[in-house]
Amino acid sequence: MKIISSLCTSIMLLCVMLTGGCEHTDDQRIPNVGVSINLSDAGLWSRYGVSGFGIPQYFIKSLREPSGFSYLDRTMTGYGGVLLISGWDFRIDEVAPLAYDLSCPVERKPDIRVKVDPDTFDAVCPVCGSKYDVTMGAGAPISGPARSDHFSLRRYQCLPNGGGYLIVN
């Protein structure tokens, strides 16, 4: 009887640890604004895409960034702009382009944008100091107010198309 009781207690503790160990983050704090960046042409992708792990590219239509990129009327860059970066995509289990809204979900303002730290490849908010894992953690918060509040970056899709990618939401 004592063994069964001990076993039941162990199973209950294991269940609590397994269900309580997973933290859910909110990636919907940034308004859902249209994203449509066409880099499907191989030439466009080689110039404006991302090829090295952790190397970012920023798309902000209102600032005409990146320089030289031809923005069309139908091009949309989300709420604060789009961060395109090469990282590990666990959905397909390989290195691939990943895209996020640049706006910090703690600050919730389109002109307060995260920037990738070239040493750590983390996206960092210049105002609240929150850090996000954009190469391995799907935009999950690492530290700062975003971590304690469970706010992650809004993620967008990178769809392979004709030698490059379409970035959409």
C-alpha positions as a printed Julia matrix, in Angstrom:
169×3 Matrix{Float64}:
  0.0    0.0     0.0
  2.88   2.34    0.88
  4.52   1.64   -2.5
  1.3    2.46   -4.37
  0.86   5.69   -2.4
  4.47   6.68   -3.11
  4.05   5.84   -6.79
  0.84   7.93   -7.0
  2.59  10.87   -5.35
  5.5   10.6    -7.79
  3.15  10.48  -10.78
  1.23  13.52   -9.5
  4.48  15.47   -9.03
  5.64  14.52  -12.5
  2.32  15.7   -13.99
  2.56  19.02  -12.15
  6.15  19.51  -13.34
  5.29  18.66  -16.94
  2.22  20.87  -17.15
  3.63  23.72  -15.08
  6.99  23.8   -16.8
  5.71  25.07  -20.12
  5.27  28.81  -20.25
  2.88  30.25  -22.78
  3.87  33.55  -24.34
  1.58  36.13  -25.91
  2.65  37.01  -29.46
 -0.57  38.89  -30.26
  0.17  42.19  -28.41
  1.25  43.89  -31.62
 -1.71  44.78  -33.89
 -2.19  42.41  -36.81
 -1.17  44.68  -39.7
 -0.59  43.39  -43.22
  2.77  41.97  -44.24
  3.65  41.31  -47.85
  7.27  41.45  -48.97
  8.03  39.75  -52.26
 11.59  38.46  -52.43
 10.68  35.5   -54.62
 13.02  36.49  -57.44
 16.47  34.91  -56.92
 18.18  38.25  -57.62
 16.06  40.08  -55.04
 16.67  37.32  -52.52
 20.45  37.4   -53.02
 20.47  41.19  -52.52
 17.87  41.66  -49.74
 17.44  38.19  -48.26
 19.38  36.59  -45.44
 22.02  33.97  -46.07
 24.15  33.75  -42.92
 22.92  32.5   -39.56
 21.97  35.45  -37.34
 22.48  38.12  -39.99
 19.43  40.44  -39.96
 17.67  42.47  -42.62
 15.18  45.19  -41.67
 12.2   46.17  -43.82
 10.5   49.44  -42.84
  8.43  50.86  -45.69
  7.9   54.3   -44.08
 11.7   54.76  -43.79
 12.41  53.16  -47.2
 14.66  50.65  -45.47
 16.63  48.78  -46.72
 18.12  51.39  -48.96
 17.56  50.67  -52.63
 14.68  48.24  -52.1
 11.81  49.01  -54.5
  8.67  49.25  -52.38
  5.48  48.69  -54.35
  2.02  49.93  -53.36
  1.1   46.38  -52.34
  4.24  45.93  -50.18
  3.35  45.96  -46.48
  5.77  45.77  -43.57
  3.57  45.14  -40.55
  3.14  47.38  -37.54
  6.72  48.43  -36.78
  8.52  46.9   -39.73
  9.8   43.4   -40.41
 12.91  41.72  -39.07
 14.13  39.01  -41.44
 16.84  36.77  -40.0
 18.27  33.34  -40.67
 17.81  30.92  -37.78
 16.72  27.45  -36.78
 13.12  26.72  -37.73
 11.91  23.88  -35.51
  8.81  23.37  -37.66
 10.99  22.08  -40.51
 14.08  21.17  -38.45
 16.62  23.2   -40.41
 18.15  26.66  -40.83
 15.71  28.9   -42.67
 14.66  32.54  -42.94
 12.51  33.7   -40.02
 10.46  36.92  -39.85
  9.1   38.98  -36.95
  7.51  42.35  -36.38
 10.15  44.84  -35.28
  7.87  46.51  -32.76
  8.56  45.63  -29.12
  5.45  43.98  -27.63
  6.12  45.61  -24.25
  6.21  49.14  -25.67
  3.52  48.54  -28.36
  4.55  51.52  -30.49
  5.43  51.23  -34.19
  8.5   53.45  -33.85
 10.06  51.54  -30.93
 11.8   48.73  -32.74
 14.02  45.88  -31.65
 17.51  45.64  -33.09
 19.62  42.5   -33.39
 22.74  42.41  -31.23
 25.51  41.19  -33.6
 27.33  39.38  -30.79
 24.42  37.34  -29.4
 21.92  37.41  -32.31
 19.21  38.4   -29.8
 16.73  41.14  -30.68
 16.89  43.91  -28.06
 14.44  46.72  -27.33
 16.3   50.03  -26.89
 13.63  51.36  -24.48
 12.62  48.58  -22.06
 15.74  46.43  -22.54
 13.81  43.23  -23.26
 15.71  40.58  -25.21
 14.15  38.06  -27.59
 15.55  34.85  -29.08
 15.0   35.31  -32.82
 17.34  32.62  -34.16
 16.43  29.59  -32.05
 13.42  30.52  -29.92
 10.73  31.76  -32.32
 10.87  35.28  -30.87
 10.45  34.14  -27.25
 11.48  36.55  -24.49
 14.85  35.92  -22.84
 14.99  38.75  -20.31
 13.5   42.08  -19.28
  9.84  43.01  -18.88
  8.88  40.86  -21.86
 10.07  37.74  -20.03
  8.2   38.5   -16.8
  5.06  39.48  -18.76
  5.41  36.53  -21.2
  5.37  38.69  -24.37
  7.04  37.35  -27.5
  7.57  38.97  -30.88
  4.84  38.59  -33.5
  6.05  36.05  -36.03
  5.39  36.12  -39.77
  5.64  33.42  -42.45
  8.5   32.99  -44.91
  7.17  30.98  -47.82
  9.6   29.54  -50.4
  8.76  30.82  -53.86
 10.73  30.74  -57.11
 14.32  30.96  -55.81
 13.47  33.28  -52.94
 10.73  33.85  -50.37
  7.49  35.67  -49.77
  7.18  37.18  -46.29
  3.5   37.37  -45.27
  1.16  37.21  -42.31
